[in-house]
């Protein structure tokens, strides 16, 4: 049998008239909205039409200048993601990220995330950054550029690893009040801002030494931390911090001389740079919508994408924690060594966090823990993971 075709009931005259009235009302409202929009913009159109030609030309020039400032500012931002090898002597080699070969350095060679620099028995090398901060590598040192990040408004996030040897660092006064920098070793972290200091790491003894000549440095391991002031030195044997001591006068003089040499690279931002920052900073939300993030065109570098990546990083970390029979007593925030992860998985997780490291780890019970890490967005959004799940922490 064939199905019956349903026949619609004919509309009455009243229904037809009512529908026509409704359609007319909708069209009237649409035209009114369009009229109001035109009225809002009308004065601009009228003003432009009635303006003298010289004023129109001035407006066009101002728009061209604005576009030029934005374009040059974005170009200048790309320099923040590089460290320049401005000086070197003796035996010095460079290994690019994701390669195995060591190559000879070049004058003003640009180094980026995960690049390595190694000095030999008589080697020295100096890295300089756009704000005038500088790091000097001493002989027999292996140094990794872990992270170079930048946010509009002059906010920087930098992290380095001393795998062996010693470095002297000077953090410029133009580094940025909300910026952060860390010099790590496999067992300790020196968190700094606007200071001069030296970090030494002996891989055989797993010992880290910190000497501070200017400012203050937060020196911490996975189990404890201390604030080292100017004129002080600290140490860590493995994860165990040693008592802070007074830095010998002779060592202070030598370190002060090294920092003074590095300070020569410090320079205030130019007038053009300040103008570009003043323009780009308030336009940042709009530019991110267009994909114009610091350093180039990339939606993956936008704040919302960075928060999403951090959330995923926390979820992956929590998955590994849940697979353990017993959670570790402590967790290295830089290497995650206690989890015995594959190097690629470790990097995949850590690179979603500010500083490429955890904010904190706390063991509460055999299976209870709290892990905190910050996203690599401008606000450094804080996330927390425990056995119940992953969540954003409101501060």
Secondary structure, 3 states (H helix, E strand, C coil): CCCCCCCCCCCCHHHHHHHHHHHHHHHHHHHHHHHHHHHHHHHHHHHHHHCCHHHHHHHHHHHHHHHHHHHHHHHHHHHHHCEEEEEEECCEEEECCCCCCCEECCCCEEECCCCEEEECCCCEEEEECCCCCEEEECCCCEEEEEEEEEECCCEEEEEEEEEEEEEEEECCCCCCCCCEEEEECCCCEEEECCCEEEEEEECCCCEEEEEEEECEEEEECCCCEEEEECCEEEEEECCEECCCEECCHHHHHHHHHHHHHHHCCCCCCCHHHHHHHHHHHHHHHHHHHCCEECCEECHHHCHHHHHHHHHHHHHHHHHHHHCCCCCCCCCCCCCCHHHCCCHHHHHHHHCCEHHHCCCEEEECCCCCEEEEEEECCCCCCEEEEECCEEEECCC
